[in-house]
Amino acid sequence: MRREMSLNETDFQAMQHLIKHRSMSPGELAQFLHLTAAATTTVIDRLAARGHIVRTAHPTDRRRQLISPSAESIKETMARLMPMILEVDAKVQTYDVDCQAAIVDYLVNVADSMNERAATLEVEPQQLVPAKSHNTEGR
C-alpha cells in the first residue's frame, strides 16, 4: 500500500495514524511517530503538498491547528484496499458458520495481543535484545 501511494515509511505511518484517529494536532502526530516537532512539520508539509492531508483551525484554540486526512486520500486508500477486502471476504465465505466464527475469534485474539504488546512498548520502551545467532558451523 505504501508503495502504491508513493509514500516513504514515515509518511505512510503518519497517514495510518491520521486515518485511524481522523484528526490530531501536529504535536500529537509527533508523539505517535516519535519525531521532533521540526521533523513532523516536514512530514506534514510533504503530505499536504501531495494532497493527502488538510490543515484546519482547532475548534477551541485558535493558536492550534488540526491535521486530518483529505477526503480524496481516504477515497484513494479505500479504492486500493477494497479489492483485497472483497477477496478475503469471498474466501471466508467458503467456510461454514462455525469455521468462520473460529477464524474471527482467532484474528480478534491475535489483534488484541498485538495491540496490547504495542501499548506496553509505548508505555515501557524496551531495549532491543539481539537475536541469538543460529550459526550451525561446528556442529
N, C-alpha and C positions, 0 to 999 in steps of 0.2 A: 504494500500500500504506500509506504514511504517513497519507494522508487517511482511508482506510478504518479504520485503527486509532485515529483521532483523536489522533495524536501530533504534537507540534511537531518540527521538523527535528532538534534536538539530542537529544531523547528517542528519536527513531527511529534516529539514528546509534548511540546507546548500545545500543539493543536489537540492532542489527545486529552490533555487536562482541560483545555477550554471547552471542548465538545462535551466532556463529562460534567463540568461544573456550570456550563452556559455562559458565565461571565465571572471575571475576577479582576482585582486590581493588579497593576504591574508588580507590586510588592508580593502579593500572594503567588503570582506566577513564578516569581524569582525563588520563593521558598520551595515550591513544588519541583522546580528544575535544579535547585541547589546552585544557583548562579548569583553573581553580584547584580546590583541594580543596573550598572552600565552594560553588562553582558545581556541582561534581559531586555534592555531598551533596544539593543542591536537585533535581538530575535524578533521583538515586536515590530520594529521598523521593516525588517525583511518580510514578515508575514503580511503587514499592511500593504507594502509595495506590490505584493503578488495577489492582493485581494482576498486573502484568507481570513483576515480579521477586520473588525471595526472598533473604533475607539468612541466611547460615549461618555458624557459627563456623569459623574456619580450622582445619584438622586438626592442625597442629603449633604454631601460635602463638595462644594463647587471647586475646591482645590484639587480634587482627585478625579481620576478617570477610570473607567472600566473597559476591559478588553473582552470582546466576545467574538466567537467565530461568525464569519459572514454567512448569510443565508445561502449564497452561491457556493461557498466552500462546503457547507453541510450537505447541500444538494449533490454536489460533485462526489463527495465521500460516500454518500448513500448509493449513488448510482454505481459506484465501483464495488461496494460491498454487497448489494442486493443479489447479484448472480451467485455469489458464494453462499449467502444465507439461504437462498432458494434451493441450491443444490444440496446443502446439508439437510435442510428440511425434507427434501424429497427422499434422501437416504434414510432419515429417521422414520419416515412414514412406512418404510418397507418392513419395519419391526412391529410385532404385536404390541398391544397396550401395556402389558406387563414389562416387556423389554424396554419400551420407551420410558416407562417410569423408572426403571433401573438406570438407564442412561442418564436421565435428567438428575436423579439422585446423586449419581457418581460425579457428574460435572459440577453440580452445585457444591458438593463437598470439596472437590478439588479447588474450585474457585474460592471458596471460603478459606481453605487452608492457605492458599497463595496470598489472599488479601490480608489474613492475619499475620503471616510472616512478613509481608511488606510493611504493614503497620508497625510491627515490632522493630524492624530495621530502621524505620523513620524515627522512632522514639529513642531507641538504644542502638546507635550505629555500632556495628561490629567490625573489628579489623578482619580483613580477608585473610583466611588461612590458606597458604599454598597447598594445592592438592598433592597427595603423596605420589612420588614417582612410581610409575608402573614399569620400571626398567626390568626386563626379564633376562638380561645378559647375566651370565654366570650361574644360571640355574641348572 
